[in-house]
Amino acid sequence: MHTEFLQSITIGHQLFRNVDGIAETYYTYDFKFHHWSHYINAAVQVEVLKGIKLDGGLNYGIQADAGRSCFIGTSIRF
């Protein structure tokens, strides 16, 4: 286990009824390895029921050693 600092900026906008687009940039600083990583993300969220959203997108690391991946997820508001 180790400590990392993370800061992000996210913007979102409704694309269609019940569909939102999201763009984000964030960076992390790993205190153990003294290493910065910078990422950009893009995602789409679809509200399938009131209070339930599905999302999917990609996470793109800008540096060569920063990871690149796709993701899917669910969020539920109670």
N, CA, C and O atoms as a Maestro MAE file, in Angstrom:
{
 s_m_m2io_version
 :::
 2.0.0
}

f_m_ct {
 s_m_title
 :::
 protein
 m_atom[312] {
  # First column is atom index #
  i_m_mmod_type
  r_m_x_coord
  r_m_y_coord
  r_m_z_coord
  i_m_residue_number
  s_m_chain_name
  s_m_pdb_residue_name
  s_m_pdb_atom_name
  i_m_atomic_number
  :::
  1 25 0.836 -1.170 0.000 1 A "MET " " N  " 7
  2 3 0.000 0.000 0.000 1 A "MET " " CA " 6
  3 2 0.885 1.237 0.000 1 A "MET " " C  " 6
  4 15 1.968 1.247 0.585 1 A "MET " " O  " 8
  5 25 0.397 2.288 -0.674 2 A "HIS " " N  " 7
  6 3 1.128 3.549 -0.700 2 A "HIS " " CA " 6
  7 2 0.149 4.682 -0.985 2 A "HIS " " C  " 6
  8 15 -1.019 4.447 -1.296 2 A "HIS " " O  " 8
  9 25 0.633 5.894 -0.877 3 A "THR " " N  " 7
  10 3 -0.198 7.079 -1.036 3 A "THR " " CA " 6
  11 2 -0.038 7.659 -2.431 3 A "THR " " C  " 6
  12 15 1.073 7.749 -2.953 3 A "THR " " O  " 8
  13 25 -1.169 8.056 -3.037 4 A "GLU " " N  " 7
  14 3 -1.167 8.758 -4.312 4 A "GLU " " CA " 6
  15 2 -2.055 9.991 -4.197 4 A "GLU " " C  " 6
  16 15 -3.040 9.992 -3.459 4 A "GLU " " O  " 8
  17 25 -1.705 11.014 -4.915 5 A "PHE " " N  " 7
  18 3 -2.501 12.231 -5.018 5 A "PHE " " CA " 6
  19 2 -3.191 12.196 -6.378 5 A "PHE " " C  " 6
  20 15 -2.554 11.877 -7.381 5 A "PHE " " O  " 8
  21 25 -4.486 12.520 -6.428 6 A "LEU " " N  " 7
  22 3 -5.230 12.529 -7.686 6 A "LEU " " CA " 6
  23 2 -6.022 13.823 -7.776 6 A "LEU " " C  " 6
  24 15 -6.659 14.233 -6.806 6 A "LEU " " O  " 8
  25 25 -5.985 14.468 -8.936 7 A "GLN " " N  " 7
  26 3 -6.789 15.661 -9.181 7 A "GLN " " CA " 6
  27 2 -7.424 15.512 -10.553 7 A "GLN " " C  " 6
  28 15 -6.766 15.102 -11.508 7 A "GLN " " O  " 8
  29 25 -8.722 15.849 -10.648 8 A "SER " " N  " 7
  30 3 -9.408 15.683 -11.928 8 A "SER " " CA " 6
  31 2 -10.284 16.881 -12.248 8 A "SER " " C  " 6
  32 15 -10.707 17.631 -11.368 8 A "SER " " O  " 8
  33 25 -10.539 17.032 -13.541 9 A "ILE " " N  " 7
  34 3 -11.497 18.017 -14.055 9 A "ILE " " CA " 6
  35 2 -12.408 17.261 -15.006 9 A "ILE " " C  " 6
  36 15 -11.937 16.596 -15.929 9 A "ILE " " O  " 8
  37 25 -13.711 17.362 -14.783 10 A "THR " " N  " 7
  38 3 -14.688 16.624 -15.587 10 A "THR " " CA " 6
  39 2 -15.757 17.572 -16.082 10 A "THR " " C  " 6
  40 15 -16.224 18.443 -15.348 10 A "THR " " O  " 8
  41 25 -16.140 17.392 -17.342 11 A "ILE " " N  " 7
  42 3 -17.290 18.114 -17.886 11 A "ILE " " CA " 6
  43 2 -18.240 17.093 -18.495 11 A "ILE " " C  " 6
  44 15 -17.811 16.061 -19.011 11 A "ILE " " O  " 8
  45 25 -19.510 17.385 -18.431 12 A "GLY " " N  " 7
  46 3 -20.519 16.509 -19.000 12 A "GLY " " CA " 6
  47 2 -21.580 17.332 -19.700 12 A "GLY " " C  " 6
  48 15 -21.795 18.502 -19.384 12 A "GLY " " O  " 8
  49 25 -22.240 16.697 -20.659 13 A "HIS " " N  " 7
  50 3 -23.276 17.386 -21.414 13 A "HIS " " CA " 6
  51 2 -24.294 16.362 -21.913 13 A "HIS " " C  " 6
  52 15 -23.932 15.261 -22.328 13 A "HIS " " O  " 8
  53 25 -25.563 16.740 -21.865 14 A "GLN " " N  " 7
  54 3 -26.600 15.855 -22.375 14 A "GLN " " CA " 6
  55 2 -26.512 15.797 -23.896 14 A "GLN " " C  " 6
  56 15 -26.542 16.831 -24.563 14 A "GLN " " O  " 8
  57 25 -26.401 14.581 -24.445 15 A "LEU " " N  " 7
  58 3 -26.322 14.388 -25.888 15 A "LEU " " CA " 6
  59 2 -27.704 14.153 -26.495 15 A "LEU " " C  " 6
  60 15 -28.058 14.737 -27.519 15 A "LEU " " O  " 8
  61 25 -28.465 13.297 -25.849 16 A "PHE " " N  " 7
  62 3 -29.835 12.972 -26.247 16 A "PHE " " CA " 6
  63 2 -30.633 12.775 -24.976 16 A "PHE " " C  " 6
  64 15 -30.089 12.876 -23.876 16 A "PHE " " O  " 8
  65 25 -31.909 12.498 -25.116 17 A "ARG " " N  " 7
  66 3 -32.733 12.228 -23.935 17 A "ARG " " CA " 6
  67 2 -32.169 10.982 -23.243 17 A "ARG " " C  " 6
  68 15 -32.015 9.940 -23.880 17 A "ARG " " O  " 8
  69 25 -31.867 11.079 -21.968 18 A "ASN " " N  " 7
  70 3 -31.322 10.004 -21.124 18 A "ASN " " CA " 6
  71 2 -29.908 9.571 -21.500 18 A "ASN " " C  " 6
  72 15 -29.455 8.527 -21.031 18 A "ASN " " O  " 8
  73 25 -29.192 10.335 -22.328 19 A "VAL " " N  " 7
  74 3 -27.820 9.999 -22.713 19 A "VAL " " CA " 6
  75 2 -26.923 11.214 -22.476 19 A "VAL " " C  " 6
  76 15 -27.182 12.298 -23.000 19 A "VAL " " O  " 8
  77 25 -25.868 11.023 -21.682 20 A "ASP " " N  " 7
  78 3 -24.911 12.088 -21.380 20 A "ASP " " CA " 6
  79 2 -23.526 11.703 -21.882 20 A "ASP " " C  " 6
  80 15 -23.154 10.530 -21.849 20 A "ASP " " O  " 8
  81 25 -22.770 12.677 -22.339 21 A "GLY " " N  " 7
  82 3 -21.376 12.491 -22.700 21 A "GLY " " CA " 6
  83 2 -20.495 13.143 -21.655 21 A "GLY " " C  " 6
  84 15 -20.846 14.190 -21.111 21 A "GLY " " O  " 8
  85 25 -19.355 12.537 -21.369 22 A "ILE " " N  " 7
  86 3 -18.456 13.032 -20.330 22 A "ILE " " CA " 6
  87 2 -17.029 13.058 -20.868 22 A "ILE " " C  " 6
  88 15 -16.595 12.125 -21.544 22 A "ILE " " O  " 8
  89 25 -16.306 14.132 -20.565 23 A "ALA " " N  " 7
  90 3 -14.878 14.232 -20.867 23 A "ALA " " CA " 6
  91 2 -14.164 14.588 -19.571 23 A "ALA " " C  " 6
  92 15 -14.652 15.406 -18.790 23 A "ALA " " O  " 8
  93 25 -13.018 13.977 -19.345 24 A "GLU " " N  " 7
  94 3 -12.296 14.186 -18.094 24 A "GLU " " CA " 6
  95 2 -10.801 14.149 -18.369 24 A "GLU " " C  " 6
  96 15 -10.331 13.427 -19.248 24 A "GLU " " O  " 8
  97 25 -10.079 14.924 -17.616 25 A "THR " " N  " 7
  98 3 -8.628 14.802 -17.566 25 A "THR " " CA " 6
  99 2 -8.252 14.706 -16.090 25 A "THR " " C  " 6
  100 15 -8.821 15.396 -15.243 25 A "THR " " O  " 8
  101 25 -7.292 13.846 -15.802 26 A "TYR " " N  " 7
  102 3 -6.814 13.763 -14.418 26 A "TYR " " CA " 6
  103 2 -5.362 13.346 -14.401 26 A "TYR " " C  " 6
  104 15 -4.834 12.775 -15.356 26 A "TYR " " O  " 8
  105 25 -4.740 13.649 -13.288 27 A "TYR " " N  " 7
  106 3 -3.359 13.205 -13.096 27 A "TYR " " CA " 6
  107 2 -3.210 12.628 -11.703 27 A "TYR " " C  " 6
  108 15 -3.962 12.955 -10.785 27 A "TYR " " O  " 8
  109 25 -2.217 11.761 -11.570 28 A "THR " " N  " 7
  110 3 -1.893 11.179 -10.278 28 A "THR " " CA " 6
  111 2 -0.414 11.391 -9.993 28 A "THR " " C  " 6
  112 15 0.412 11.464 -10.903 28 A "THR " " O  " 8
  113 25 -0.109 11.487 -8.728 29 A "TYR " " N  " 7
  114 3 1.290 11.514 -8.295 29 A "TYR " " CA " 6
  115 2 1.467 10.403 -7.273 29 A "TYR " " C  " 6
  116 15 0.798 10.387 -6.239 29 A "TYR " " O  " 8
  117 25 2.363 9.484 -7.562 30 A "ASP " " N  " 7
  118 3 2.670 8.358 -6.690 30 A "ASP " " CA " 6
  119 2 3.825 8.758 -5.773 30 A "ASP " " C  " 6
  120 15 4.956 8.923 -6.230 30 A "ASP " " O  " 8
  121 25 3.539 8.911 -4.485 31 A "PHE " " N  " 7
  122 3 4.552 9.348 -3.528 31 A "PHE " " CA " 6
  123 2 5.632 8.289 -3.297 31 A "PHE " " C  " 6
  124 15 6.772 8.635 -2.985 31 A "PHE " " O  " 8
  125 25 5.297 7.022 -3.443 32 A "LYS " " N  " 7
  126 3 6.267 5.962 -3.219 32 A "LYS " " CA " 6
  127 2 7.339 5.944 -4.316 32 A "LYS " " C  " 6
  128 15 8.528 5.802 -4.030 32 A "LYS " " O  " 8
  129 25 6.903 6.091 -5.583 33 A "PHE " " N  " 7
  130 3 7.835 6.018 -6.709 33 A "PHE " " CA " 6
  131 2 8.165 7.387 -7.309 33 A "PHE " " C  " 6
  132 15 8.918 7.474 -8.279 33 A "PHE " " O  " 8
  133 25 7.604 8.456 -6.732 34 A "HIS " " N  " 7
  134 3 7.839 9.825 -7.213 34 A "HIS " " CA " 6
  135 2 7.576 9.918 -8.719 34 A "HIS " " C  " 6
  136 15 8.444 10.319 -9.495 34 A "HIS " " O  " 8
  137 25 6.353 9.535 -9.109 35 A "HIS " " N  " 7
  138 3 6.015 9.426 -10.524 35 A "HIS " " CA " 6
  139 2 4.660 10.082 -10.817 35 A "HIS " " C  " 6
  140 15 3.682 9.856 -10.104 35 A "HIS " " O  " 8
  141 25 4.620 10.899 -11.879 36 A "TRP " " N  " 7
  142 3 3.396 11.525 -12.359 36 A "TRP " " CA " 6
  143 2 2.808 10.690 -13.492 36 A "TRP " " C  " 6
  144 15 3.551 10.146 -14.308 36 A "TRP " " O  " 8
  145 25 1.485 10.585 -13.549 37 A "SER " " N  " 7
  146 3 0.777 9.976 -14.677 37 A "SER " " CA " 6
  147 2 -0.389 10.887 -15.037 37 A "SER " " C  " 6
  148 15 -1.084 11.384 -14.151 37 A "SER " " O  " 8
  149 25 -0.608 11.110 -16.329 38 A "HIS " " N  " 7
  150 3 -1.665 11.994 -16.788 38 A "HIS " " CA " 6
  151 2 -2.572 11.218 -17.736 38 A "HIS " " C  " 6
  152 15 -2.089 10.471 -18.587 38 A "HIS " " O  " 8
  153 25 -3.888 11.394 -17.591 39 A "TYR " " N  " 7
  154 3 -4.865 10.630 -18.351 39 A "TYR " " CA " 6
  155 2 -5.939 11.553 -18.927 39 A "TYR " " C  " 6
  156 15 -6.213 12.629 -18.395 39 A "TYR " " O  " 8
  157 25 -6.537 11.103 -20.028 40 A "ILE " " N  " 7
  158 3 -7.769 11.708 -20.530 40 A "ILE " " CA " 6
  159 2 -8.793 10.585 -20.675 40 A "ILE " " C  " 6
  160 15 -8.447 9.457 -21.028 40 A "ILE " " O  " 8
  161 25 -10.038 10.902 -20.403 41 A "ASN " " N  " 7
  162 3 -11.122 9.923 -20.448 41 A "ASN " " CA " 6
  163 2 -12.270 10.480 -21.274 41 A "ASN " " C  " 6
  164 15 -12.467 11.693 -21.359 41 A "ASN " " O  " 8
  165 25 -13.012 9.583 -21.872 42 A "ALA " " N  " 7
  166 3 -14.269 9.925 -22.532 42 A "ALA " " CA " 6
  167 2 -15.250 8.805 -22.216 42 A "ALA " " C  " 6
  168 15 -14.878 7.632 -22.207 42 A "ALA " " O  " 8
  169 25 -16.497 9.165 -21.958 43 A "ALA " " N  " 7
  170 3 -17.492 8.161 -21.592 43 A "ALA " " CA " 6
  171 2 -18.881 8.611 -22.024 43 A "ALA " " C  " 6
  172 15 -19.132 9.789 -22.275 43 A "ALA " " O  " 8
  173 25 -19.765 7.635 -22.100 44 A "VAL " " N  " 7
  174 3 -21.182 7.873 -22.373 44 A "VAL " " CA " 6
  175 2 -21.965 7.222 -21.246 44 A "VAL " " C  " 6
  176 15 -21.693 6.080 -20.875 44 A "VAL " " O  " 8
  177 25 -22.951 7.955 -20.692 45 A "GLN " " N  " 7
  178 3 -23.823 7.423 -19.650 45 A "GLN " " CA " 6
  179 2 -25.245 7.361 -20.197 45 A "GLN " " C  " 6
  180 15 -25.726 8.302 -20.828 45 A "GLN " " O  " 8
  181 25 -25.910 6.233 -19.942 46 A "VAL " " N  " 7
  182 3 -27.293 6.048 -20.369 46 A "VAL " " CA " 6
  183 2 -28.135 5.764 -19.135 46 A "VAL " " C  " 6
  184 15 -27.848 4.831 -18.385 46 A "VAL " " O  " 8
  185 25 -29.176 6.568 -18.922 47 A "GLU " " N  " 7
  186 3 -30.086 6.335 -17.805 47 A "GLU " " CA " 6
  187 2 -31.119 5.309 -18.248 47 A "GLU " " C  " 6
  188 15 -31.974 5.611 -19.081 47 A "GLU " " O  " 8
  189 25 -31.048 4.082 -17.693 48 A "VAL " " N  " 7
  190 3 -31.954 3.012 -18.097 48 A "VAL " " CA " 6
  191 2 -33.241 3.011 -17.281 48 A "VAL " " C  " 6
  192 15 -34.297 2.646 -17.800 48 A "VAL " " O  " 8
  193 25 -33.173 3.404 -16.037 49 A "LEU " " N  " 7
  194 3 -34.327 3.587 -15.159 49 A "LEU " " CA " 6
  195 2 -34.043 4.795 -14.290 49 A "LEU " " C  " 6
  196 15 -32.892 5.215 -14.171 49 A "LEU " " O  " 8
  197 25 -35.072 5.360 -13.683 50 A "LYS " " N  " 7
  198 3 -34.842 6.517 -12.821 50 A "LYS " " CA " 6
  199 2 -33.877 6.132 -11.705 50 A "LYS " " C  " 6
  200 15 -34.163 5.231 -10.916 50 A "LYS " " O  " 8
  201 25 -32.738 6.811 -11.638 51 A "GLY " " N  " 7
  202 3 -31.738 6.565 -10.612 51 A "GLY " " CA " 6
  203 2 -30.736 5.476 -10.951 51 A "GLY " " C  " 6
  204 15 -29.870 5.176 -10.129 51 A "GLY " " O  " 8
  205 25 -30.822 4.866 -12.144 52 A "ILE " " N  " 7
  206 3 -29.873 3.825 -12.545 52 A "ILE " " CA " 6
  207 2 -29.265 4.198 -13.895 52 A "ILE " " C  " 6
  208 15 -29.980 4.394 -14.877 52 A "ILE " " O  " 8
  209 25 -27.931 4.295 -13.931 53 A "LYS " " N  " 7
  210 3 -27.216 4.641 -15.153 53 A "LYS " " CA " 6
  211 2 -26.171 3.580 -15.477 53 A "LYS " " C  " 6
  212 15 -25.530 3.024 -14.585 53 A "LYS " " O  " 8
  213 25 -26.013 3.309 -16.769 54 A "LEU " " N  " 7
  214 3 -24.928 2.478 -17.279 54 A "LEU " " CA " 6
  215 2 -23.953 3.396 -17.990 54 A "LEU " " C  " 6
  216 15 -24.360 4.359 -18.639 54 A "LEU " " O  " 8
  217 25 -22.675 3.102 -17.871 55 A "ASP " " N  " 7
  218 3 -21.695 3.932 -18.571 55 A "ASP " " CA " 6
  219 2 -20.581 3.069 -19.146 55 A "ASP " " C  " 6
  220 15 -20.333 1.950 -18.696 55 A "ASP " " O  " 8
  221 25 -19.933 3.615 -20.134 56 A "GLY " " N  " 7
  222 3 -18.806 2.950 -20.762 56 A "GLY " " CA " 6
  223 2 -17.942 3.984 -21.447 56 A "GLY " " C  " 6
  224 15 -18.428 5.029 -21.881 56 A "GLY " " O  " 8
  225 25 -16.663 3.690 -21.540 57 A "GLY " " N  " 7
  226 3 -15.767 4.643 -22.174 57 A "GLY " " CA " 6
  227 2 -14.347 4.147 -22.212 57 A "GLY " " C  " 6
  228 15 -14.080 2.956 -22.057 57 A "GLY " " O  " 8
  229 25 -13.440 5.076 -22.421 58 A "LEU " " N  " 7
  230 3 -12.035 4.717 -22.454 58 A "LEU " " CA " 6
  231 2 -11.213 5.661 -21.602 58 A "LEU " " C  " 6
  232 15 -11.525 6.843 -21.455 58 A "LEU " " O  " 8
  233 25 -10.159 5.101 -21.049 59 A "ASN " " N  " 7
  234 3 -9.224 5.791 -20.172 59 A "ASN " " CA " 6
  235 2 -7.876 5.726 -20.877 59 A "ASN " " C  " 6
  236 15 -7.310 4.643 -21.022 59 A "ASN " " O  " 8
  237 25 -7.356 6.862 -21.314 60 A "TYR " " N  " 7
  238 3 -6.162 6.897 -22.149 60 A "TYR " " CA " 6
  239 2 -5.029 7.599 -21.417 60 A "TYR " " C  " 6
  240 15 -5.109 8.794 -21.134 60 A "TYR " " O  " 8
  241 25 -3.978 6.856 -21.112 61 A "GLY " " N  " 7
  242 3 -2.800 7.431 -20.474 61 A "GLY " " CA " 6
  243 2 -1.942 8.159 -21.487 61 A "GLY " " C  " 6
  244 15 -1.624 7.604 -22.539 61 A "GLY " " O  " 8
  245 25 -1.562 9.384 -21.194 62 A "ILE " " N  " 7
  246 3 -0.806 10.200 -22.141 62 A "ILE " " CA " 6
  247 2 0.665 9.773 -22.210 62 A "ILE " " C  " 6
  248 15 1.232 9.719 -23.301 62 A "ILE " " O  " 8
  249 25 1.290 9.470 -21.074 63 A "GLN " " N  " 7
  250 3 2.678 9.001 -21.098 63 A "GLN " " CA " 6
  251 2 2.718 7.556 -21.600 63 A "GLN " " C  " 6
  252 15 1.728 6.829 -21.518 63 A "GLN " " O  " 8
  253 25 3.860 7.162 -22.111 64 A "ALA " " N  " 7
  254 3 4.014 5.798 -22.639 64 A "ALA " " CA " 6
  255 2 3.799 4.743 -21.554 64 A "ALA " " C  " 6
  256 15 3.291 3.660 -21.845 64 A "ALA " " O  " 8
  257 25 4.178 5.041 -20.305 65 A "ASP " " N  " 7
  258 3 4.028 4.050 -19.241 65 A "ASP " " CA " 6
  259 2 2.698 4.149 -18.494 65 A "ASP " " C  " 6
  260 15 2.434 3.338 -17.606 65 A "ASP " " O  " 8
  261 25 1.859 5.122 -18.835 66 A "ALA " " N  " 7
  262 3 0.528 5.235 -18.231 66 A "ALA " " CA " 6
  263 2 -0.401 4.274 -18.962 66 A "ALA " " C  " 6
  264 15 -0.322 4.134 -20.182 66 A "ALA " " O  " 8
  265 25 -1.278 3.615 -18.218 67 A "GLY " " N  " 7
  266 3 -2.139 2.594 -18.796 67 A "GLY " " CA " 6
  267 2 -3.211 3.141 -19.726 67 A "GLY " " C  " 6
  268 15 -3.567 4.319 -19.674 67 A "GLY " " O  " 8
  269 25 -3.711 2.262 -20.569 68 A "ARG " " N  " 7
  270 3 -4.826 2.561 -21.451 68 A "ARG " " CA " 6
  271 2 -5.825 1.426 -21.302 68 A "ARG " " C  " 6
  272 15 -5.450 0.255 -21.359 68 A "ARG " " O  " 8
  273 25 -7.103 1.769 -21.110 69 A "SER " " N  " 7
  274 3 -8.098 0.728 -20.909 69 A "SER " " CA " 6
  275 2 -9.491 1.227 -21.269 69 A "SER " " C  " 6
  276 15 -9.740 2.430 -21.346 69 A "SER " " O  " 8
  277 25 -10.377 0.288 -21.483 70 A "CYS " " N  " 7
  278 3 -11.802 0.566 -21.658 70 A "CYS " " CA " 6
  279 2 -12.498 0.195 -20.357 70 A "CYS " " C  " 6
  280 15 -11.982 -0.612 -19.584 70 A "CYS " " O  " 8
  281 25 -13.669 0.779 -20.110 71 A "PHE " " N  " 7
  282 3 -14.389 0.459 -18.884 71 A "PHE " " CA " 6
  283 2 -15.891 0.491 -19.122 71 A "PHE " " C  " 6
  284 15 -16.383 1.168 -20.025 71 A "PHE " " O  " 8
  285 25 -16.603 -0.254 -18.294 72 A "ILE " " N  " 7
  286 3 -18.054 -0.195 -18.229 72 A "ILE " " CA " 6
  287 2 -18.417 -0.131 -16.747 72 A "ILE " " C  " 6
  288 15 -17.654 -0.588 -15.896 72 A "ILE " " O  " 8
  289 25 -19.572 0.433 -16.445 73 A "GLY " " N  " 7
  290 3 -19.952 0.544 -15.050 73 A "GLY " " CA " 6
  291 2 -21.433 0.821 -14.870 73 A "GLY " " C  " 6
  292 15 -22.166 1.040 -15.834 73 A "GLY " " O  " 8
  293 25 -21.847 0.807 -13.641 74 A "THR " " N  " 7
  294 3 -23.232 1.063 -13.255 74 A "THR " " CA " 6
  295 2 -23.221 1.996 -12.052 74 A "THR " " C  " 6
  296 15 -22.377 1.866 -11.165 74 A "THR " " O  " 8
  297 25 -24.145 2.922 -12.026 75 A "SER " " N  " 7
  298 3 -24.314 3.752 -10.835 75 A "SER " " CA " 6
  299 2 -25.790 3.753 -10.451 75 A "SER " " C  " 6
  300 15 -26.674 3.810 -11.306 75 A "SER " " O  " 8
  301 25 -26.030 3.689 -9.158 76 A "ILE " " N  " 7
  302 3 -27.396 3.631 -8.623 76 A "ILE " " CA " 6
  303 2 -27.545 4.716 -7.579 76 A "ILE " " C  " 6
  304 15 -26.735 4.812 -6.658 76 A "ILE " " O  " 8
  305 25 -28.571 5.529 -7.716 77 A "ARG " " N  " 7
  306 3 -28.863 6.581 -6.734 77 A "ARG " " CA " 6
  307 2 -30.011 6.119 -5.866 77 A "ARG " " C  " 6
  308 15 -31.066 5.737 -6.373 77 A "ARG " " O  " 8
  309 25 -29.807 6.153 -4.531 78 A "PHE " " N  " 7
  310 3 -30.849 5.740 -3.578 78 A "PHE " " CA " 6
  311 2 -31.565 6.941 -3.044 78 A "PHE " " C  " 6
  312 15 -32.477 6.805 -2.229 78 A "PHE " " O  " 8
  :::
 }
 m_bond[311] {
  # First column is bond index #
  i_m_from
  i_m_to
  i_m_order
  :::
  1 1 2 1
  2 2 3 1
  3 3 4 2
  4 3 5 1
  5 5 6 1
  6 6 7 1
  7 7 8 2
  8 7 9 1
  9 9 10 1
  10 10 11 1
  11 11 12 2
  12 11 13 1
  13 13 14 1
  14 14 15 1
  15 15 16 2
  16 15 17 1
  17 17 18 1
  18 18 19 1
  19 19 20 2
  20 19 21 1
  21 21 22 1
  22 22 23 1
  23 23 24 2
  24 23 25 1
  25 25 26 1
  26 26 27 1
  27 27 28 2
  28 27 29 1
  29 29 30 1
  30 30 31 1
  31 31 32 2
  32 31 33 1
  33 33 34 1
  34 34 35 1
  35 35 36 2
  36 35 37 1
  37 37 38 1
  38 38 39 1
  39 39 40 2
  40 39 41 1
  41 41 42 1
  42 42 43 1
  43 43 44 2
  44 43 45 1
  45 45 46 1
  46 46 47 1
  47 47 48 2
  48 47 49 1
  49 49 50 1
  50 50 51 1
  51 51 52 2
  52 51 53 1
  53 53 54 1
  54 54 55 1
  55 55 56 2
  56 55 57 1
  57 57 58 1
  58 58 59 1
  59 59 60 2
  60 59 61 1
  61 61 62 1
  62 62 63 1
  63 63 64 2
  64 63 65 1
  65 65 66 1
  66 66 67 1
  67 67 68 2
  68 67 69 1
  69 69 70 1
  70 70 71 1
  71 71 72 2
  72 71 73 1
  73 73 74 1
  74 74 75 1
  75 75 76 2
  76 75 77 1
  77 77 78 1
  78 78 79 1
  79 79 80 2
  80 79 81 1
  81 81 82 1
  82 82 83 1
  83 83 84 2
  84 83 85 1
  85 85 86 1
  86 86 87 1
  87 87 88 2
  88 87 89 1
  89 89 90 1
  90 90 91 1
  91 91 92 2
  92 91 93 1
  93 93 94 1
  94 94 95 1
  95 95 96 2
  96 95 97 1
  97 97 98 1
  98 98 99 1
  99 99 100 2
  100 99 101 1
  101 101 102 1
  102 102 103 1
  103 103 104 2
  104 103 105 1
  105 105 106 1
  106 106 107 1
  107 107 108 2
  108 107 109 1
  109 109 110 1
  110 110 111 1
  111 111 112 2
  112 111 113 1
  113 113 114 1
  114 114 115 1
  115 115 116 2
  116 115 117 1
  117 117 118 1
  118 118 119 1
  119 119 120 2
  120 119 121 1
  121 121 122 1
  122 122 123 1
  123 123 124 2
  124 123 125 1
  125 125 126 1
  126 126 127 1
  127 127 128 2
  128 127 129 1
  129 129 130 1
  130 130 131 1
  131 131 132 2
  132 131 133 1
  133 133 134 1
  134 134 135 1
  135 135 136 2
  136 135 137 1
  137 137 138 1
  138 138 139 1
  139 139 140 2
  140 139 141 1
  141 141 142 1
  142 142 143 1
  143 143 144 2
  144 143 145 1
  145 145 146 1
  146 146 147 1
  147 147 148 2
  148 147 149 1
  149 149 150 1
  150 150 151 1
  151 151 152 2
  152 151 153 1
  153 153 154 1
  154 154 155 1
  155 155 156 2
  156 155 157 1
  157 157 158 1
  158 158 159 1
  159 159 160 2
  160 159 161 1
  161 161 162 1
  162 162 163 1
  163 163 164 2
  164 163 165 1
  165 165 166 1
  166 166 167 1
  167 167 168 2
  168 167 169 1
  169 169 170 1
  170 170 171 1
  171 171 172 2
  172 171 173 1
  173 173 174 1
  174 174 175 1
  175 175 176 2
  176 175 177 1
  177 177 178 1
  178 178 179 1
  179 179 180 2
  180 179 181 1
  181 181 182 1
  182 182 183 1
  183 183 184 2
  184 183 185 1
  185 185 186 1
  186 186 187 1
  187 187 188 2
  188 187 189 1
  189 189 190 1
  190 190 191 1
  191 191 192 2
  192 191 193 1
  193 193 194 1
  194 194 195 1
  195 195 196 2
  196 195 197 1
  197 197 198 1
  198 198 199 1
  199 199 200 2
  200 199 201 1
  201 201 202 1
  202 202 203 1
  203 203 204 2
  204 203 205 1
  205 205 206 1
  206 206 207 1
  207 207 208 2
  208 207 209 1
  209 209 210 1
  210 210 211 1
  211 211 212 2
  212 211 213 1
  213 213 214 1
  214 214 215 1
  215 215 216 2
  216 215 217 1
  217 217 218 1
  218 218 219 1
  219 219 220 2
  220 219 221 1
  221 221 222 1
  222 222 223 1
  223 223 224 2
  224 223 225 1
  225 225 226 1
  226 226 227 1
  227 227 228 2
  228 227 229 1
  229 229 230 1
  230 230 231 1
  231 231 232 2
  232 231 233 1
  233 233 234 1
  234 234 235 1
  235 235 236 2
  236 235 237 1
  237 237 238 1
  238 238 239 1
  239 239 240 2
  240 239 241 1
  241 241 242 1
  242 242 243 1
  243 243 244 2
  244 243 245 1
  245 245 246 1
  246 246 247 1
  247 247 248 2
  248 247 249 1
  249 249 250 1
  250 250 251 1
  251 251 252 2
  252 251 253 1
  253 253 254 1
  254 254 255 1
  255 255 256 2
  256 255 257 1
  257 257 258 1
  258 258 259 1
  259 259 260 2
  260 259 261 1
  261 261 262 1
  262 262 263 1
  263 263 264 2
  264 263 265 1
  265 265 266 1
  266 266 267 1
  267 267 268 2
  268 267 269 1
  269 269 270 1
  270 270 271 1
  271 271 272 2
  272 271 273 1
  273 273 274 1
  274 274 275 1
  275 275 276 2
  276 275 277 1
  277 277 278 1
  278 278 279 1
  279 279 280 2
  280 279 281 1
  281 281 282 1
  282 282 283 1
  283 283 284 2
  284 283 285 1
  285 285 286 1
  286 286 287 1
  287 287 288 2
  288 287 289 1
  289 289 290 1
  290 290 291 1
  291 291 292 2
  292 291 293 1
  293 293 294 1
  294 294 295 1
  295 295 296 2
  296 295 297 1
  297 297 298 1
  298 298 299 1
  299 299 300 2
  300 299 301 1
  301 301 302 1
  302 302 303 1
  303 303 304 2
  304 303 305 1
  305 305 306 1
  306 306 307 1
  307 307 308 2
  308 307 309 1
  309 309 310 1
  310 310 311 1
  311 311 312 2
  :::
 }
}
